[in-house]
Amino acid sequence: MQSPDSCRSVSDSVDPIKREEQRGLKTFRIQFKHLQAEGCPTLFTQEDVVILLGENWQARPYGLLKPTALSKIPGRFQLHQEALPHLPVPPLQQTLDRYLLALQPIISEEELNHTQELVAEFRKPGGVGERLQKGLERRAKKTENWLSDWWLKTAYLEYRLPVVVHSSPGVVLPKQDFLDRQGQLRFAAKLIEGILDFKTMIDNETLPVEYLGGKPLCMNQYYQILSSCRIPGPKRDSIVNYAKGKKQSRHITVVHNFQFFELDVYNSDGSPLTTDQLFIQLEKIWNTSLQTNKEPIGILTTNHRNSWAKAYNNLLKDKTNKESVRTIEKSICTVCLDAPMPRVSEDIYKSRVAAQMLHGGGSRWNSGNRWFDKTLQFIIAEDGSCGLVYEHAPSEGPPIVALLDHIVEYTKKPELVRSPMIPLPMPKKLRFNITPEIKNDIEKAKQNLNIMVEDLDVKVMVFHQFGKTFPKSEKISPDAFIQLALQLAYYRMYGHVCATYESASLRMFRLGRTDTIRSTSVESLKFVQSMDSPDKSDQEKADLLRRATQAHRQYTDMAIRGNAIDRHLLGLKLQAIEDLVSMPELFMDTAYAVAMHFNLSTSQVPAKTDCVMCFGPVVPDGYGICYNPMDEHINFAISAFNSCADTNAARMAHYLEKALLDMRILLQSTPKSKL
């Protein structure tokens, strides 16, 4: 039962959100009406305005504008962003109660008793917890988002392991039906045209706003993914974005046989090149990069971040190298024209492509045909396999998949008859001067990468028996159903449950990134323990299954509304570091380490395209599991490390398939009870 204090703070935490929404809408209303009065095109549809301001928006009064407000009227994107609420700081008591609840299934009773004492100490009135909470609340008042900068630094820019496998996700697209170089280049040209079509919507700020449960979502990530790049630093990396400003990027980078080219994708009049024009330019690139003995300079980007930062500084000492690197960094995106990989049987083909997207197959194959710091790299191989890999710091998966959905649809459009074309200049080859020191850095990077490639165990499983239609027919959230199947599979494999991470979007809030849905709950544990127990009837098991999925749904709703526990706990910890106070014992506790050791790191990334995202595990003895539930099947990508004797991606796939089927049989054999 919540104390009256904690009940009061729950309601207090909601009011600032409403206040922010009202303040943002007021700004929008004033600026929109001014645009109308001036007869300016606003890029807002009538529907947008009704959604933001309500049906009777024309009747609402608005105040006089200050003269300064007239001089610069923000575009649609900025107005939308300003109308979004700020991320709340959850009430301290609420988070601590929920933290103890989340620990129950994953630690022993003895450990839990010890942690309860630490929590009691931390939550004392006037104690360290309250002081840190007030610090967070002050931070929330003076920043657009109290979490986003901290999260960007701690989760990405200060993370020192290689971005390859450990951070950057890949996407496996459906196999294309071309079988030769002509088909590969024709598809690449159409794909580039699709990227530029999407870029036009970003540049014009006409990208449709996304909604979740009727609430508009932050669109900022879409404006960070093109013309951006990560730059290595000795202790912390940084991100550069060339999408803004007067000198916007007009070129992409194309890589073939480890050789980089600058390809201008706009005509002198500013119009994007057509598929035909792009195809001719790609052919020129192909024909001038046939040598296969070039140094794989791009492989440097696969190394440990500190090692890469040193090699980067070495590389940039040379003027030619510096110009070439800057051209890559400033490009809209990278397109990798890959050499064919050895043929494999149909049953492991998709798994092989997933590995190809994540790391390129090693130094012998296509890993040098990349610049892994580039936010977006589209990969097209001669055999029809294609997809992308993206650097995670600027964006989560959904905006990347939305871009992909747009491009895939675009590539299906019939090509228009073109008029005669004017000759285009030769794409510029980027030169690199390889000193003995740089050559040595490349060799070290090759060795380290090949160890990573050998260590990654990845399995793509297409579960054909049913898709999201079945759980929906049972009035169960498909995501909750799949997460519970993962819990059951893990429990059957290991005899216990583990800390499980599922990403929840915080995009209802301005500059929102993610929080954690903790899928392992008291309810999920009760279900998985009962599933193979002879002491429980099928009806009891089915009731426990439904209760567990409801608990997951509730946690998800709580998380997307900014009330989950993980980012709040991280914020309190980082506040302690910023305040230079000694680290509270709560964060030095074994239970906290167990809670943060995610043996199951999972994400649902739904797409219209029949694709699947993939990423590496976040702990040495864990799994990385991503899934895309389609109507009648589910695409899974499961990863593990070969260096861990206890984990195996194919074995997890087998247990997951069995769990999904057993859960369906259980629900079909029992009547729906009113819980």
Phi, psi and omega in degrees: 000135181282146175286159178304324180300313183291328177296319181295318183291334176297313181292324178300324184289342181275323185304315179302326179297312181297319179302314181297317179300316182295318181297315181296318181293325179297313178303312182300315184299315181297312185292323180295315182294326177296316179302318180296314182299325181279352182072026182276145172291132186254348183068004177263136174277163176303322181297318178303313186295318179298318180298316184282322189248349182092167187300322188262034186300329184290335183276350187280136180287159174217150186283171177288145180272143171289149180304324182295328182291339182282329189291327182226108181259119183295157177285181183303317184299312183295319178299317179299314182299318183293338179278351182279146178288160174280151177294126180284157168266115183298156176299138184299312184298321180299313181296318182293321176298316182289330176296313179298322179295319180292333181284333187311312184284345190247354177230166182285164180299322180296315178296321180296318179300318180296317181293325178300323178294317180295321178295318179300320178294317184293328187266003182303140177303132181077004183274190185297321180300315181295320180296316180293321178300316180295324177298317178296318181295324176295317179299319181297327181288329186255006178234160177293325180207116187296340186260325197302316179295315178301315183295315179303317182289309187286322184278333187234295193292332178263357178286124191261348177291159179304147176292330180296132180069312188280340184221314187280121176280156174246164174228130176263117178269162177302145180297133178274157186266012175279153185227010181215179182298318180303312180298318180300312183289324177296315179295317180299319180297316180294321179297316179298318178299322177296320178298315182293327176296318178293320180299324178301318179296323178292312181298321181273356183057041178250014179294126181299135178291137179268153181232149174225118182056037178082356181259135178292147182253153175297131183255008187304321185300328179298331184272003180249350192269338178259147178060032179234161182201149175272141179242126182289144176227160185297327179237333180213135177278175175222170178237134173250144180228117182258014180283337183262168176089176186288320184267078180282153180296137178241006185228159169245166173257134174243133180241132177214131182051043178068009182252133186258140180228145173264118182244109174294130185247011177234144173286170182297335179275004178091354179282144179291149176297148178277169177305316180299315179297315181297320180299315180298318180294320179294324177297320178298317180299312182302312185290341179256013179223043183279340180294138182249016184251017183283151178294130181281079184301326182296341182293340177301329183287354181270354189278170172309140190299322179293318179296318180294323179299318178295313181296325179298314179297321175300312185299319186279358176296330180272131185299317181297315179300317182298315179298318180295316180296316179298323179297318177297312183298324183278348185294156181298316177194179178244140173243121183256115176267100190274149171288152181294143175269162177302143180293144177227167181292157185303324185291336178249004184302310184295325178295320179294321179294321178302315178297319179301319180289322183288316186224355176086358174093357179107174187294336179287335187251251191245010182295334177278354181267035186218162164228091193294347177280345180289135184301312183238124175232115178268134187242125180227118180256159184297334184273005178098351177282139181204166181168210177205167170228141180227146177281126197284338190305317184281344191201154169272179184295317187305315177297326179294317181290325177297319176299315179298316178304317180297314182294315182299317177298320182296320182294342180275348182292142176292147181277140180280157176288128185261150174279166180305144186254147174280149180298142180252150180293157178295130175303142186277127176280133180272123184266146175228131174265114185265106176278165176304325180293316179294319178302319179295318177299320179297316181298318179296316180298320177302311182300312182296319180296315183298328175295316179298317181298316179294330185279336185280126179248111183232139183224123172262124180240126172261111180274106190270345190293324173197166178237210185288345180299323183294304179302325178298322180295338178264011181060037179241139176298126179303322180295315179297321180297314181293318179298322179291325176297323177295320177298317181293317179300314182296317181297319179293327180286320191242350178078006176206168177260172183220167174298129183235132181251126167232131182288138174241135182282135174254025186285001171291343183249154181299127181061024181293140175248259182221161163229184186253129166269118178271099187287339177277114182230171175302320182290319180292324178296316179301318180295308186295328177291328183279334193304317181254018181270129178288346184280349183250140177282162178300323180296318179296318179297316180296321178296319178295322177299312182295321178297319181294320179290327177293320178298320179294318179300317180295318179296319179300313179300318179298317183294313184290345176266010174083019183244019175283178189259332193294311181290329177295314178299318177299317179300317179297319179295314181291329176295321178297319179294317181294323181280357181058032174266160180294146184297123179304144183301332180307322182272353177261358185288144177303321182300322179295319178297318179296316182297330182265001179263092189272094176296331173245111175249115192229158176203135172266121176235088183287146178214155173287324179288145181280069185236180173211139175272154180218150177205164182279166175295159180260352175227154185301331182249035184237185178236146169250119185231120178238147182212151178233102181281114174267175184302312187243006173205168179230129175267125177242143167236123185239129178235154176206177177251132178296333182290348175260118183293338186272346183247148180203118186297318181293323179293318177299319179300318180298312181292327179293316178300315180296319180298315180299316181293317180297322180292323177294313180302317180300313181291323181289336183266359181232142177290151178290123178262155178274104182282000000 
